[in-house]
Amino acid sequence: MKALLIELLSAGAVLTDGSWGVHMQSLGLQPGESPDVWNLTHPDLVAKVAGAYVEAGSRVILTNTFGASRIMLARHGYGDQATAINRAGARISKEAAGDRARVFASIGPSGAMLMMGDVTEQDLSNAFIEQAQALAEGGADGIVIETMSDLEETKLAVAAARATGLPVVASMTFDSGKNKDRTMMGVTPEQAAVELTEAGADVIGANCGQGIESYVTICSRLHAATTLPIWIKPNAGLPEMVDGQAVYHTTPEAFASYAPTLSASGASFIGGCCGSNPEFIRRLKDALRVAGNQDS
């Protein structure tokens, strides 16, 4: 296990951050606008989001680079600025984190389907290599590949991230199938854990897709299938569309009540995804401390 992970895990369950999107929308991000471009155009506002999670108690925060691969950025006309956007995203989070938190830079899916021939493996690999290298150059402490559904795409991203020498988290989204325990491409938690461990990830995870109550079983299944640490970031429930806006009804208190159970089920890194905010992180911190799963 890499030294940084040993250091982080020595103090108990590691509190990560929550959603960035809702914050950015409240700061003026418009529907359809690329949030990643804000690393260049509104770095002060991106820093506010990162700083809010540091203040809430996150020991690991992410970066505003989820959709910052060349392939995703090209849809907004910014493909040629991928390196600059990723470097800036890592730098903003590092400055916000200071000596209070570590930064695991976010790499999300490309949005292109390998099996449909939308993109070649080489094109995907090149895009992930470019993004991972830029994030490392920006000062990231680790890389988290998140919200993935295609195992082959995830493996390409893992290989690109490993080349930086940084710790690598590989996290998939399990929200499909009869029992909502497979990715959109049919991958089970066990398959993901085994194959991503073999691919060289340092941490295996699940994020997005479902509310926290569904993650206890998913966490247990991941934990049983690998000896690596487990990363868990559920949604604040499933959204309801109200006046064209996604509204999440799970409260911070209800969300945090599952934290001790998740930790007992094998989760080493715990945070939130869609619908969560800094208050969720504060409540998670309190719940983990009371349960004795985290240093105060």
Protein Blocks (a to p, Z undefined) as FASTA:
>chain_A
ZZklmmmmmnopadddddfklmmmmnopaghiafklmmmmmmmlmmmmmmmmmmnopabd
cddfklmcfklmmmnopmmmmmmmmmmmmmmmmmmnmmmbccddddddehiafknopacf
klmmmmmmmmmmmmmmnopabdcdehiablklmmmmmmmmmmnopacddddddfedjkop
acfkopafklmmmmmmmnopabdcdeehiafklmmmmmmmmmmmpcbdcdddddebjadd
eehiacdfbdfklmmmmmmmmmmnopabdcddehiafklmmmmmmmmmmnopacZZ
